[in-house]
Amino acid sequence: MSPLIVLITVAAYFLLLFGVSHFASRRTDNAGFFTGNRRAPWPVVAIATVGAAISGVTFISVPGMVADKGYSYLQMVLGFIVGYWIIAFVLVPLFYKRNLISIYGYLGERFGLSTYRTGAWFFIVSKMLGASVRFFVVCIVLQTLVCTPLGIPFWVNVAVTVGIVWLYTFRGGVKSVIWTDLLKSFCLILSVVLCILFIARNLHLDIPGIAGAISGHESSRVFFFDDPSKGVYFWKQFIAGIFMAIAINGLDQDMMQRNLACRDSAQSRKNMLVSGVMQFFVIALFLLLGTLLVVYIDSCPSLSMPEKSDEIFGLVASHDSLPAIVGVLFVLGLVSAAYSAAGSALVSLTTSFTVGILDGNGIEERKLARMRRLVHAGMAVTMGVVIIVFYLISEDDAISAVYTLASYTYGPILGLFIFGMFTSWRVNDRIVPVLCLAAPLACLFTRNLLFRLWGYEMSFELLLLNALYTFTFLAIASLVESRWNNRVIEDSV
């Protein structure tokens, strides 16, 4: 594909993106940046949430993963739907009742300042790593299609792309994020559907032919019940999907920030339920496209399966045997997925650090705005550095990397919320950070031990194990503290 075509496509999308962002960010104050003034219509937020859950990693990795894992990802997405129901009826009312800006404020009310900041820090690390991995995938594609042919080094690519994200979220915050996510959802679905149709036309397939080619291909297997030791086993994927949805949607400042922009909890609940179901069908579209990509590679003598599954979509879309419009659609879908996801992450990181770590509540409006802008710029620079580091060390497929990172970093957050919501036990606020750091280390040790002893391959159930360790450590600390206090009282008597 010509670098000029890619640049024109990216530039056209940026113009549209900045136009939408400018429209959304008019007369935005700090409340508008953090919560959208709680005026966002729930149908808009529902569609935007679907787009928010689909990043550049999804766009690249999900179609490619069918070559090795079939449609096993749908097992996890079914779990997502259940998780969204739990978020809608348990977490959304809790957050609205307390009128929270940062959802980790609940931890501060329940345990204390150290726990509040622990939750905020774990989110910041989780989101920074996850967003950087997602954005890294896009930077790699742009490097291959544009920067390398023009002699532009990778770090310049990263600096420019992260700078653009910083620029369009600078003023509007979550208000800009919601409306640009709406644009992103439209561009994503349109690009995937049209790519399916163009590839099918080159394969001389009509609609019934597409259905037959996909259903008859070995990559279209959805359910895996045969081997519990494998990472694609149904119950592993489904149960992990429930808790992964709760952790990376319900307990994630990024995702919940747009949900808390609705007028009230009833509106937000509708958004969660509708977006959960919609996400299933959108992910299914990506997987259907993946099978057609594999079929196309098998049928084209000049194409061969790449070493990394993440490269499949880009390889086919940019091939000379397909019309140039397929490559344009690929780039359009990729940049719309990536830049909106990175922008959303940048806003939520800014919110969590400003409100949670720097305790921005109650600060005078002008001073808070200045603090917010400095944090926003700092987070953008940090994201760029992390992307470059990941570029130097990356080996795994990106979608697996994202969920593995999430399993280690979101586990303590999930454990903290479960302990806080479903027990009345107290725990020393000052030791919570130590306990939450110990849980991922114990989880890593257990994972390696199980694999060495029995060859058991832990998948995304790592998240559950991590949360269980966190809960257990908190419970033990609470019990020890309670007994110590009772003994002190007895001795004093």
DRENDO-1510 file (C-alpha; in Angstrom, 1 decimal, always signed):
<recs>
REC; n; res; u; v; w
REC; 1; MET; +0.0; +0.0; +0.0 .
REC; 2; SER; +1.3; +3.5; -0.9 .
REC; 3; PRO; +2.4; +5.5; +2.2 .
REC; 4; LEU; +0.7; +8.5; +0.6 .
REC; 5; ILE; -2.7; +6.7; +0.7 .
REC; 6; VAL; -2.1; +5.9; +4.4 .
REC; 7; LEU; -1.2; +9.4; +5.2 .
REC; 8; ILE; -4.2; +10.8; +3.4 .
REC; 9; THR; -6.5; +8.4; +5.2 .
REC; 10; VAL; -5.0; +9.2; +8.6 .
REC; 11; ALA; -5.1; +13.0; +8.0 .
REC; 12; ALA; -8.8; +12.8; +6.9 .
REC; 13; TYR; -9.7; +10.9; +10.0 .
REC; 14; PHE; -7.8; +13.4; +12.2 .
REC; 15; LEU; -9.7; +16.3; +10.7 .
REC; 16; LEU; -13.0; +14.6; +11.5 .
REC; 17; LEU; -11.7; +13.6; +14.9 .
REC; 18; PHE; -10.7; +17.2; +15.8 .
REC; 19; GLY; -14.0; +18.5; +14.5 .
REC; 20; VAL; -16.0; +16.2; +16.7 .
REC; 21; SER; -13.7; +16.9; +19.7 .
REC; 22; HIS; -14.0; +20.7; +19.2 .
REC; 23; PHE; -17.8; +20.4; +19.1 .
REC; 24; ALA; -17.9; +18.3; +22.2 .
REC; 25; SER; -15.4; +20.4; +24.2 .
REC; 26; ARG; -17.0; +23.8; +23.9 .
REC; 27; ARG; -17.4; +25.5; +27.3 .
REC; 28; THR; -15.9; +22.5; +29.2 .
REC; 29; ASP; -14.9; +23.1; +32.8 .
REC; 30; ASN; -13.2; +20.7; +35.2 .
REC; 31; ALA; -16.5; +18.9; +35.9 .
REC; 32; GLY; -17.0; +18.5; +32.2 .
REC; 33; PHE; -13.5; +17.1; +31.8 .
REC; 34; PHE; -13.9; +14.6; +34.7 .
REC; 35; THR; -17.7; +13.6; +34.4 .
REC; 36; GLY; -19.1; +15.2; +31.3 .
REC; 37; ASN; -21.4; +17.2; +33.7 .
REC; 38; ARG; -23.5; +14.0; +33.9 .
REC; 39; ARG; -25.5; +15.0; +30.9 .
REC; 40; ALA; -24.5; +12.4; +28.3 .
REC; 41; PRO; -27.5; +10.5; +26.6 .
REC; 42; TRP; -27.4; +6.8; +27.5 .
REC; 43; PRO; -27.8; +5.5; +23.9 .
REC; 44; VAL; -24.8; +7.6; +22.9 .
REC; 45; VAL; -22.8; +6.3; +25.8 .
REC; 46; ALA; -23.9; +2.7; +25.0 .
REC; 47; ILE; -22.6; +2.8; +21.5 .
REC; 48; ALA; -19.5; +4.7; +22.6 .
REC; 49; THR; -18.9; +2.0; +25.2 .
REC; 50; VAL; -18.9; -0.7; +22.5 .
REC; 51; GLY; -16.3; +1.3; +20.6 .
REC; 52; ALA; -14.3; +1.9; +23.8 .
REC; 53; ALA; -14.0; -1.8; +24.5 .
REC; 54; ILE; -12.5; -2.3; +21.0 .
REC; 55; SER; -8.9; -1.0; +20.7 .
REC; 56; GLY; -6.3; -1.3; +18.0 .
REC; 57; VAL; -5.3; -4.6; +19.7 .
REC; 58; THR; -8.8; -5.9; +19.1 .
REC; 59; PHE; -8.8; -4.7; +15.5 .
REC; 60; ILE; -5.4; -6.4; +14.8 .
REC; 61; SER; -5.3; -9.4; +17.1 .
REC; 62; VAL; -8.9; -10.7; +17.2 .
REC; 63; PRO; -9.1; -11.5; +13.4 .
REC; 64; GLY; -5.6; -13.0; +13.5 .
REC; 65; MET; -6.1; -15.2; +16.6 .
REC; 66; VAL; -8.6; -17.4; +14.8 .
REC; 67; ALA; -5.6; -19.1; +13.1 .
REC; 68; ASP; -4.5; -20.6; +16.4 .
REC; 69; LYS; -7.4; -20.4; +18.8 .
REC; 70; GLY; -10.5; -20.4; +16.6 .
REC; 71; TYR; -13.5; -18.5; +18.0 .
REC; 72; SER; -12.6; -19.4; +21.6 .
REC; 73; TYR; -12.6; -15.7; +22.4 .
REC; 74; LEU; -16.4; -15.7; +22.1 .
REC; 75; GLN; -16.5; -17.9; +25.2 .
REC; 76; MET; -14.9; -15.1; +27.2 .
REC; 77; VAL; -17.2; -12.5; +25.5 .
REC; 78; LEU; -20.2; -14.5; +26.8 .
REC; 79; GLY; -18.8; -14.1; +30.2 .
REC; 80; PHE; -18.4; -10.4; +29.6 .
REC; 81; ILE; -22.2; -10.1; +29.1 .
REC; 82; VAL; -22.8; -11.7; +32.6 .
REC; 83; GLY; -20.1; -9.4; +34.0 .
REC; 84; TYR; -21.9; -6.3; +32.5 .
REC; 85; TRP; -25.1; -7.3; +34.3 .
REC; 86; ILE; -23.3; -7.5; +37.6 .
REC; 87; ILE; -21.7; -4.1; +37.0 .
REC; 88; ALA; -25.1; -2.6; +36.1 .
REC; 89; PHE; -27.0; -3.8; +39.2 .
REC; 90; VAL; -24.2; -3.8; +41.8 .
REC; 91; LEU; -21.5; -1.3; +41.0 .
REC; 92; VAL; -23.3; +1.4; +39.1 .
REC; 93; PRO; -25.8; +2.2; +41.9 .
REC; 94; LEU; -22.9; +2.1; +44.4 .
REC; 95; PHE; -20.9; +4.7; +42.5 .
REC; 96; TYR; -23.9; +7.0; +41.8 .
REC; 97; LYS; -25.1; +6.8; +45.4 .
REC; 98; ARG; -21.7; +8.2; +46.5 .
REC; 99; ASN; -21.5; +10.7; +43.7 .
REC; 100; LEU; -17.9; +9.7; +42.9 .
REC; 101; ILE; -15.6; +11.3; +40.4 .
REC; 102; SER; -12.9; +8.7; +40.9 .
REC; 103; ILE; -14.4; +5.3; +41.6 .
REC; 104; TYR; -11.6; +4.4; +43.9 .
REC; 105; GLY; -13.0; +7.0; +46.3 .
REC; 106; TYR; -15.2; +4.1; +47.6 .
REC; 107; LEU; -12.0; +2.4; +48.9 .
REC; 108; GLY; -11.1; +5.6; +50.7 .
REC; 109; GLU; -14.5; +5.7; +52.4 .
REC; 110; ARG; -14.3; +2.0; +53.3 .
REC; 111; PHE; -10.7; +1.7; +54.4 .
REC; 112; GLY; -8.8; +4.9; +54.3 .
REC; 113; LEU; -6.4; +7.1; +52.3 .
REC; 114; SER; -3.7; +4.5; +51.7 .
REC; 115; THR; -6.2; +2.0; +50.3 .
REC; 116; TYR; -7.7; +4.7; +48.1 .
REC; 117; ARG; -4.3; +5.6; +46.7 .
REC; 118; THR; -3.4; +1.9; +46.3 .
REC; 119; GLY; -6.5; +1.3; +44.1 .
REC; 120; ALA; -5.7; +4.5; +42.1 .
REC; 121; TRP; -2.0; +3.5; +41.7 .
REC; 122; PHE; -2.9; -0.1; +40.6 .
REC; 123; PHE; -5.3; +1.4; +38.0 .
REC; 124; ILE; -2.7; +3.9; +36.8 .
REC; 125; VAL; -0.2; +1.1; +36.3 .
REC; 126; SER; -2.8; -1.2; +34.7 .
REC; 127; LYS; -4.2; +1.4; +32.3 .
REC; 128; MET; -0.8; +2.8; +31.4 .
REC; 129; LEU; +0.5; -0.7; +30.5 .
REC; 130; GLY; -2.7; -1.8; +28.8 .
REC; 131; ALA; -3.2; +1.4; +26.8 .
REC; 132; SER; +0.5; +1.4; +25.8 .
REC; 133; VAL; +0.3; -2.2; +24.5 .
REC; 134; ARG; -2.9; -1.3; +22.5 .
REC; 135; PHE; -1.3; +1.8; +21.0 .
REC; 136; PHE; +2.0; +0.0; +20.4 .
REC; 137; VAL; +0.2; -2.3; +17.9 .
REC; 138; VAL; -1.0; +0.7; +15.8 .
REC; 139; CYS; +2.4; +2.4; +15.9 .
REC; 140; ILE; +4.0; -0.8; +14.5 .
REC; 141; VAL; +1.5; -0.9; +11.6 .
REC; 142; LEU; +2.0; +2.8; +10.9 .
REC; 143; GLN; +5.8; +2.2; +11.1 .
REC; 144; THR; +5.6; -0.6; +8.5 .
REC; 145; LEU; +3.2; +1.2; +6.1 .
REC; 146; VAL; +4.4; +4.8; +6.4 .
REC; 147; CYS; +7.4; +5.5; +8.5 .
REC; 148; THR; +9.9; +2.9; +7.4 .
REC; 149; PRO; +9.4; +3.6; +3.7 .
REC; 150; LEU; +9.9; +7.3; +4.4 .
REC; 151; GLY; +12.9; +6.8; +6.7 .
REC; 152; ILE; +11.2; +8.0; +9.9 .
REC; 153; PRO; +12.4; +6.3; +13.1 .
REC; 154; PHE; +10.0; +4.6; +15.5 .
REC; 155; TRP; +10.4; +7.1; +18.3 .
REC; 156; VAL; +9.3; +9.9; +16.1 .
REC; 157; ASN; +6.3; +7.9; +15.0 .
REC; 158; VAL; +5.4; +7.4; +18.7 .
REC; 159; ALA; +6.0; +11.0; +19.6 .
REC; 160; VAL; +3.7; +12.4; +16.9 .
REC; 161; THR; +0.9; +9.9; +17.4 .
REC; 162; VAL; +0.8; +10.3; +21.2 .
REC; 163; GLY; +1.1; +14.1; +20.7 .
REC; 164; ILE; -2.1; +14.0; +18.5 .
REC; 165; VAL; -3.9; +12.1; +21.2 .
REC; 166; TRP; -2.8; +14.6; +23.9 .
REC; 167; LEU; -4.0; +17.5; +21.7 .
REC; 168; TYR; -7.5; +16.3; +21.0 .
REC; 169; THR; -8.2; +15.4; +24.6 .
REC; 170; PHE; -6.5; +18.5; +26.0 .
REC; 171; ARG; -9.7; +20.5; +26.5 .
REC; 172; GLY; -12.8; +18.3; +26.4 .
REC; 173; GLY; -11.8; +15.3; +28.6 .
REC; 174; VAL; -14.6; +12.7; +28.9 .
REC; 175; LYS; -17.0; +14.8; +26.9 .
REC; 176; SER; -14.7; +14.6; +23.9 .
REC; 177; VAL; -14.0; +10.9; +24.6 .
REC; 178; ILE; -17.7; +9.9; +24.5 .
REC; 179; TRP; -18.4; +11.6; +21.2 .
REC; 180; THR; -15.2; +10.5; +19.6 .
REC; 181; ASP; -15.9; +6.9; +20.8 .
REC; 182; LEU; -19.3; +7.2; +19.0 .
REC; 183; LEU; -17.4; +8.1; +15.8 .
REC; 184; LYS; -15.0; +5.3; +16.4 .
REC; 185; SER; -17.8; +2.7; +16.8 .
REC; 186; PHE; -19.3; +3.8; +13.5 .
REC; 187; CYS; -15.9; +3.7; +11.6 .
REC; 188; LEU; -15.0; +0.3; +13.1 .
REC; 189; ILE; -18.1; -1.5; +12.2 .
REC; 190; LEU; -18.3; +0.0; +8.8 .
REC; 191; SER; -14.6; -0.9; +8.0 .
REC; 192; VAL; -15.0; -4.5; +9.2 .
REC; 193; VAL; -18.3; -5.1; +7.3 .
REC; 194; LEU; -16.9; -3.6; +4.1 .
REC; 195; CYS; -13.6; -5.6; +4.4 .
REC; 196; ILE; -15.6; -8.8; +4.7 .
REC; 197; LEU; -17.6; -7.9; +1.6 .
REC; 198; PHE; -14.6; -6.9; -0.5 .
REC; 199; ILE; -12.5; -10.0; +0.5 .
REC; 200; ALA; -15.5; -12.2; -0.2 .
REC; 201; ARG; -16.0; -10.7; -3.6 .
REC; 202; ASN; -12.4; -11.5; -4.5 .
REC; 203; LEU; -13.0; -15.1; -3.3 .
REC; 204; HIS; -16.2; -15.1; -5.6 .
REC; 205; LEU; -18.4; -15.7; -2.6 .
REC; 206; ASP; -22.0; -14.4; -2.2 .
REC; 207; ILE; -23.7; -14.2; +1.2 .
REC; 208; PRO; -24.6; -17.9; +1.4 .
REC; 209; GLY; -21.1; -18.7; +0.1 .
REC; 210; ILE; -19.6; -16.6; +2.9 .
REC; 211; ALA; -21.6; -18.5; +5.5 .
REC; 212; GLY; -20.6; -21.8; +4.0 .
REC; 213; ALA; -16.9; -21.0; +3.8 .
REC; 214; ILE; -16.8; -19.8; +7.4 .
REC; 215; SER; -18.9; -22.6; +9.0 .
REC; 216; GLY; -17.0; -25.2; +7.1 .
REC; 217; HIS; -13.5; -23.9; +8.1 .
REC; 218; GLU; -11.7; -25.4; +11.0 .
REC; 219; SER; -11.0; -22.0; +12.5 .
REC; 220; SER; -14.7; -21.4; +13.2 .
REC; 221; ARG; -14.9; -23.6; +16.3 .
REC; 222; VAL; -16.4; -21.7; +19.2 .
REC; 223; PHE; -16.6; -24.0; +22.2 .
REC; 224; PHE; -13.8; -26.0; +23.7 .
REC; 225; PHE; -14.8; -28.5; +26.4 .
REC; 226; ASP; -12.3; -31.3; +25.8 .
REC; 227; ASP; -9.1; -30.3; +27.7 .
REC; 228; PRO; -9.3; -28.4; +31.1 .
REC; 229; SER; -5.5; -27.9; +31.1 .
REC; 230; LYS; -5.6; -25.7; +28.0 .
REC; 231; GLY; -6.0; -22.0; +28.0 .
REC; 232; VAL; -9.0; -22.1; +25.6 .
REC; 233; TYR; -11.1; -24.4; +27.8 .
REC; 234; PHE; -14.7; -23.1; +28.0 .
REC; 235; TRP; -15.2; -22.7; +31.7 .
REC; 236; LYS; -11.8; -21.1; +32.1 .
REC; 237; GLN; -12.7; -18.5; +29.4 .
REC; 238; PHE; -16.3; -18.0; +30.5 .
REC; 239; ILE; -15.7; -17.5; +34.2 .
REC; 240; ALA; -12.6; -15.5; +33.6 .
REC; 241; GLY; -14.7; -13.3; +31.2 .
REC; 242; ILE; -17.2; -12.5; +33.9 .
REC; 243; PHE; -14.6; -11.3; +36.3 .
REC; 244; MET; -12.4; -9.7; +33.6 .
REC; 245; ALA; -15.5; -7.6; +32.6 .
REC; 246; ILE; -16.0; -6.6; +36.2 .
REC; 247; ALA; -12.4; -5.7; +36.7 .
REC; 248; ILE; -11.5; -3.9; +33.4 .
REC; 249; ASN; -14.9; -2.3; +33.0 .
REC; 250; GLY; -16.7; -1.9; +36.3 .
REC; 251; LEU; -13.5; -1.3; +38.4 .
REC; 252; ASP; -11.7; +0.7; +35.7 .
REC; 253; GLN; -11.8; +4.5; +35.9 .
REC; 254; ASP; -11.5; +4.7; +32.1 .
REC; 255; MET; -14.6; +2.7; +31.3 .
REC; 256; MET; -16.7; +3.8; +34.3 .
REC; 257; GLN; -15.9; +7.5; +33.7 .
REC; 258; ARG; -18.0; +7.5; +30.6 .
REC; 259; ASN; -20.8; +5.5; +32.3 .
REC; 260; LEU; -20.8; +8.0; +35.2 .
REC; 261; ALA; -21.4; +10.7; +32.6 .
REC; 262; CYS; -25.1; +9.6; +32.3 .
REC; 263; ARG; -27.8; +11.5; +34.1 .
REC; 264; ASP; -28.4; +8.9; +36.8 .
REC; 265; SER; -27.9; +5.2; +37.7 .
REC; 266; ALA; -30.9; +4.0; +35.8 .
REC; 267; GLN; -29.6; +5.6; +32.5 .
REC; 268; SER; -26.2; +4.2; +33.2 .
REC; 269; ARG; -27.6; +0.7; +33.8 .
REC; 270; LYS; -29.4; +0.7; +30.4 .
REC; 271; ASN; -26.1; +1.7; +28.8 .
REC; 272; MET; -24.2; -1.2; +30.4 .
REC; 273; LEU; -26.8; -3.9; +29.5 .
REC; 274; VAL; -27.2; -2.7; +25.9 .
REC; 275; SER; -23.5; -2.3; +25.2 .
REC; 276; GLY; -22.7; -5.7; +26.6 .
REC; 277; VAL; -24.9; -7.5; +24.1 .
REC; 278; MET; -23.8; -5.2; +21.3 .
REC; 279; GLN; -20.1; -6.1; +22.0 .
REC; 280; PHE; -20.8; -9.8; +21.5 .
REC; 281; PHE; -22.0; -9.2; +17.9 .
REC; 282; VAL; -19.2; -6.8; +17.1 .
REC; 283; ILE; -16.5; -9.2; +18.3 .
REC; 284; ALA; -18.2; -12.0; +16.2 .
REC; 285; LEU; -17.8; -9.8; +13.1 .
REC; 286; PHE; -14.1; -9.5; +13.8 .
REC; 287; LEU; -13.8; -13.3; +14.1 .
REC; 288; LEU; -15.8; -13.9; +10.9 .
REC; 289; LEU; -13.4; -11.6; +9.1 .
REC; 290; GLY; -10.5; -13.5; +10.6 .
REC; 291; THR; -11.7; -16.8; +9.0 .
REC; 292; LEU; -12.1; -15.1; +5.6 .
REC; 293; LEU; -8.5; -13.7; +6.0 .
REC; 294; VAL; -7.2; -17.2; +6.6 .
REC; 295; VAL; -9.2; -18.6; +3.6 .
REC; 296; TYR; -7.8; -15.8; +1.4 .
REC; 297; ILE; -4.2; -16.5; +2.4 .
REC; 298; ASP; -4.7; -20.2; +1.7 .
REC; 299; SER; -6.2; -19.4; -1.8 .
REC; 300; CYS; -3.6; -16.9; -2.8 .
REC; 301; PRO; -0.3; -18.3; -4.1 .
REC; 302; SER; +1.7; -15.1; -3.4 .
REC; 303; LEU; +0.6; -15.1; +0.3 .
REC; 304; SER; +1.8; -17.2; +3.1 .
REC; 305; MET; +0.8; -17.3; +6.8 .
REC; 306; PRO; +3.0; -14.9; +8.8 .
REC; 307; GLU; +4.9; -15.9; +11.9 .
REC; 308; LYS; +2.8; -13.6; +14.2 .
REC; 309; SER; -1.0; -13.9; +14.0 .
REC; 310; ASP; -1.2; -10.1; +14.6 .
REC; 311; GLU; +0.2; -9.5; +11.1 .
REC; 312; ILE; -2.6; -11.4; +9.2 .
REC; 313; PHE; -5.1; -8.6; +8.8 .
REC; 314; GLY; -2.5; -6.0; +7.7 .
REC; 315; LEU; -0.8; -8.5; +5.3 .
REC; 316; VAL; -4.0; -9.3; +3.4 .
REC; 317; ALA; -5.5; -5.8; +3.5 .
REC; 318; SER; -2.4; -4.3; +1.9 .
REC; 319; HIS; -1.9; -7.0; -0.7 .
REC; 320; ASP; -2.0; -6.0; -4.4 .
REC; 321; SER; -4.6; -8.6; -5.3 .
REC; 322; LEU; -7.2; -6.6; -3.4 .
REC; 323; PRO; -8.5; -3.2; -4.3 .
REC; 324; ALA; -6.9; -0.2; -2.6 .
REC; 325; ILE; -10.1; +0.5; -0.7 .
REC; 326; VAL; -9.5; -2.5; +1.5 .
REC; 327; GLY; -6.2; -1.1; +2.7 .
REC; 328; VAL; -7.9; +2.3; +3.2 .
REC; 329; LEU; -10.6; +0.6; +5.3 .
REC; 330; PHE; -8.0; -1.3; +7.3 .
REC; 331; VAL; -6.1; +1.9; +8.1 .
REC; 332; LEU; -9.4; +3.8; +8.9 .
REC; 333; GLY; -10.5; +1.1; +11.3 .
REC; 334; LEU; -7.1; +0.8; +12.9 .
REC; 335; VAL; -6.6; +4.5; +13.6 .
REC; 336; SER; -10.2; +5.1; +14.8 .
REC; 337; ALA; -9.8; +2.2; +17.2 .
REC; 338; ALA; -6.3; +3.2; +18.4 .
REC; 339; TYR; -6.6; +7.0; +18.9 .
REC; 340; SER; -10.0; +6.9; +20.6 .
REC; 341; ALA; -8.8; +4.2; +23.0 .
REC; 342; ALA; -5.5; +6.0; +23.8 .
REC; 343; GLY; -7.4; +9.3; +24.3 .
REC; 344; SER; -9.9; +7.7; +26.6 .
REC; 345; ALA; -7.0; +6.1; +28.6 .
REC; 346; LEU; -5.2; +9.4; +28.8 .
REC; 347; VAL; -8.3; +11.2; +30.2 .
REC; 348; SER; -8.9; +8.5; +32.8 .
REC; 349; LEU; -5.3; +8.4; +33.9 .
REC; 350; THR; -5.3; +12.2; +34.3 .
REC; 351; THR; -8.5; +12.0; +36.3 .
REC; 352; SER; -7.3; +9.2; +38.6 .
REC; 353; PHE; -3.9; +10.8; +39.3 .
REC; 354; THR; -5.3; +14.3; +39.8 .
REC; 355; VAL; -8.2; +13.3; +42.0 .
REC; 356; GLY; -6.9; +10.1; +43.6 .
REC; 357; ILE; -3.2; +10.7; +44.0 .
REC; 358; LEU; -2.9; +14.5; +44.2 .
REC; 359; ASP; -6.2; +14.8; +46.1 .
REC; 360; GLY; -7.6; +17.4; +43.7 .
REC; 361; ASN; -11.0; +17.6; +45.5 .
REC; 362; GLY; -11.8; +20.9; +46.9 .
REC; 363; ILE; -9.0; +22.8; +45.1 .
REC; 364; GLU; -9.8; +26.2; +43.6 .
REC; 365; GLU; -11.1; +25.8; +40.0 .
REC; 366; ARG; -8.2; +27.6; +38.2 .
REC; 367; LYS; -5.5; +25.9; +40.3 .
REC; 368; LEU; -7.2; +22.5; +39.6 .
REC; 369; ALA; -7.3; +23.2; +35.9 .
REC; 370; ARG; -3.5; +24.0; +35.9 .
REC; 371; MET; -2.8; +20.8; +37.8 .
REC; 372; ARG; -5.0; +18.8; +35.5 .
REC; 373; ARG; -3.1; +20.1; +32.4 .
REC; 374; LEU; +0.3; +19.3; +33.8 .
REC; 375; VAL; -0.8; +15.7; +34.8 .
REC; 376; HIS; -2.4; +15.3; +31.3 .
REC; 377; ALA; +0.9; +16.2; +29.6 .
REC; 378; GLY; +3.0; +14.0; +32.0 .
REC; 379; MET; +0.8; +11.0; +31.3 .
REC; 380; ALA; +1.2; +11.5; +27.6 .
REC; 381; VAL; +5.0; +11.5; +27.9 .
REC; 382; THR; +4.9; +8.4; +30.1 .
REC; 383; MET; +2.7; +6.6; +27.6 .
REC; 384; GLY; +5.1; +7.3; +24.8 .
REC; 385; VAL; +8.1; +6.0; +26.8 .
REC; 386; VAL; +6.2; +2.8; +27.8 .
REC; 387; ILE; +5.3; +2.1; +24.1 .
REC; 388; ILE; +9.0; +2.4; +23.1 .
REC; 389; VAL; +10.0; +0.0; +25.9 .
REC; 390; PHE; +7.3; -2.5; +24.9 .
REC; 391; TYR; +8.6; -2.3; +21.3 .
REC; 392; LEU; +12.0; -3.4; +22.5 .
REC; 393; ILE; +10.8; -6.4; +24.5 .
REC; 394; SER; +7.5; -7.6; +22.9 .
REC; 395; GLU; +7.2; -11.2; +21.7 .
REC; 396; ASP; +3.6; -12.4; +22.5 .
REC; 397; ASP; +0.5; -11.7; +20.5 .
REC; 398; ALA; -0.9; -8.4; +21.7 .
REC; 399; ILE; -4.4; -9.5; +22.9 .
REC; 400; SER; -2.9; -12.1; +25.2 .
REC; 401; ALA; -0.4; -9.6; +26.5 .
REC; 402; VAL; -3.1; -7.1; +27.4 .
REC; 403; TYR; -5.2; -9.7; +29.3 .
REC; 404; THR; -2.2; -11.2; +31.0 .
REC; 405; LEU; -1.1; -7.8; +32.2 .
REC; 406; ALA; -4.7; -7.1; +33.3 .
REC; 407; SER; -4.8; -10.3; +35.3 .
REC; 408; TYR; -1.8; -9.3; +37.4 .
REC; 409; THR; -2.7; -5.6; +37.9 .
REC; 410; TYR; -6.5; -5.6; +38.1 .
REC; 411; GLY; -6.6; -8.6; +40.5 .
REC; 412; PRO; -5.7; -6.6; +43.6 .
REC; 413; ILE; -8.4; -4.0; +42.7 .
REC; 414; LEU; -11.0; -6.7; +42.3 .
REC; 415; GLY; -10.0; -8.3; +45.6 .
REC; 416; LEU; -10.2; -4.9; +47.4 .
REC; 417; PHE; -13.7; -4.2; +46.1 .
REC; 418; ILE; -15.0; -7.7; +46.9 .
REC; 419; PHE; -13.5; -7.5; +50.4 .
REC; 420; GLY; -15.0; -4.0; +50.9 .
REC; 421; MET; -18.4; -4.7; +49.5 .
REC; 422; PHE; -19.1; -8.2; +50.9 .
REC; 423; THR; -17.6; -8.1; +54.4 .
REC; 424; SER; -17.7; -5.7; +57.3 .
REC; 425; TRP; -14.2; -6.5; +58.4 .
REC; 426; ARG; -11.7; -3.8; +59.1 .
REC; 427; VAL; -8.1; -3.8; +58.1 .
REC; 428; ASN; -5.1; -1.6; +58.9 .
REC; 429; ASP; -5.2; +1.0; +56.1 .
REC; 430; ARG; -1.4; +1.4; +56.2 .
REC; 431; ILE; -0.5; -2.3; +55.3 .
REC; 432; VAL; -3.0; -2.6; +52.4 .
REC; 433; PRO; -0.4; -1.5; +49.8 .
REC; 434; VAL; +2.0; -4.3; +51.0 .
REC; 435; LEU; -0.7; -6.9; +50.8 .
REC; 436; CYS; -1.8; -5.8; +47.3 .
REC; 437; LEU; +1.8; -6.0; +46.1 .
REC; 438; ALA; +2.2; -9.5; +47.6 .
REC; 439; ALA; -0.8; -10.9; +45.8 .
REC; 440; PRO; +0.6; -10.6; +42.2 .
REC; 441; LEU; +3.9; -12.1; +43.4 .
REC; 442; ALA; +2.1; -15.1; +45.0 .
REC; 443; CYS; +0.1; -15.4; +41.8 .
REC; 444; LEU; +3.2; -15.5; +39.6 .
REC; 445; PHE; +4.8; -18.1; +41.9 .
REC; 446; THR; +1.7; -20.3; +41.8 .
REC; 447; ARG; +1.4; -20.1; +38.0 .
REC; 448; ASN; +5.0; -21.2; +37.4 .
REC; 449; LEU; +4.7; -24.0; +40.0 .
REC; 450; LEU; +1.5; -25.5; +38.5 .
REC; 451; PHE; +3.1; -25.5; +35.0 .
REC; 452; ARG; +6.3; -27.1; +36.2 .
REC; 453; LEU; +4.7; -29.8; +38.3 .
REC; 454; TRP; +1.7; -30.7; +36.1 .
REC; 455; GLY; +2.0; -28.8; +32.9 .
REC; 456; TYR; -1.2; -26.8; +33.8 .
REC; 457; GLU; -1.5; -23.7; +31.6 .
REC; 458; MET; -3.1; -20.9; +33.5 .
REC; 459; SER; -5.1; -18.6; +31.3 .
REC; 460; PHE; -7.1; -15.6; +32.3 .
REC; 461; GLU; -8.1; -17.3; +35.6 .
REC; 462; LEU; -5.0; -15.6; +36.8 .
REC; 463; LEU; -7.2; -12.6; +37.5 .
REC; 464; LEU; -9.4; -14.7; +39.9 .
REC; 465; LEU; -6.4; -16.2; +41.6 .
REC; 466; ASN; -4.9; -12.8; +42.1 .
REC; 467; ALA; -8.1; -11.4; +43.5 .
REC; 468; LEU; -8.4; -14.5; +45.8 .
REC; 469; TYR; -4.9; -13.9; +47.2 .
REC; 470; THR; -5.7; -10.3; +47.8 .
REC; 471; PHE; -8.9; -11.1; +49.6 .
REC; 472; THR; -7.2; -13.8; +51.7 .
REC; 473; PHE; -4.3; -11.6; +52.7 .
REC; 474; LEU; -6.8; -8.9; +53.7 .
REC; 475; ALA; -8.9; -11.4; +55.7 .
REC; 476; ILE; -5.8; -12.7; +57.5 .
REC; 477; ALA; -4.6; -9.2; +58.3 .
REC; 478; SER; -8.1; -8.3; +59.6 .
REC; 479; LEU; -8.3; -11.4; +61.8 .
REC; 480; VAL; -4.8; -10.8; +63.3 .
REC; 481; GLU; -5.6; -7.1; +64.0 .
REC; 482; SER; -8.9; -8.1; +65.6 .
REC; 483; ARG; -7.3; -10.7; +67.9 .
REC; 484; TRP; -4.5; -8.2; +68.8 .
REC; 485; ASN; -7.0; -5.5; +69.7 .
REC; 486; ASN; -9.0; -8.0; +71.8 .
REC; 487; ARG; -5.8; -9.1; +73.6 .
REC; 488; VAL; -4.9; -5.5; +74.3 .
REC; 489; ILE; -8.3; -4.8; +75.7 .
REC; 490; GLU; -8.1; -8.0; +77.9 .
REC; 491; ASP; -4.7; -7.0; +79.2 .
REC; 492; SER; -5.8; -3.5; +80.0 .
REC; 493; VAL; -8.8; -4.9; +82.0 .
</recs>
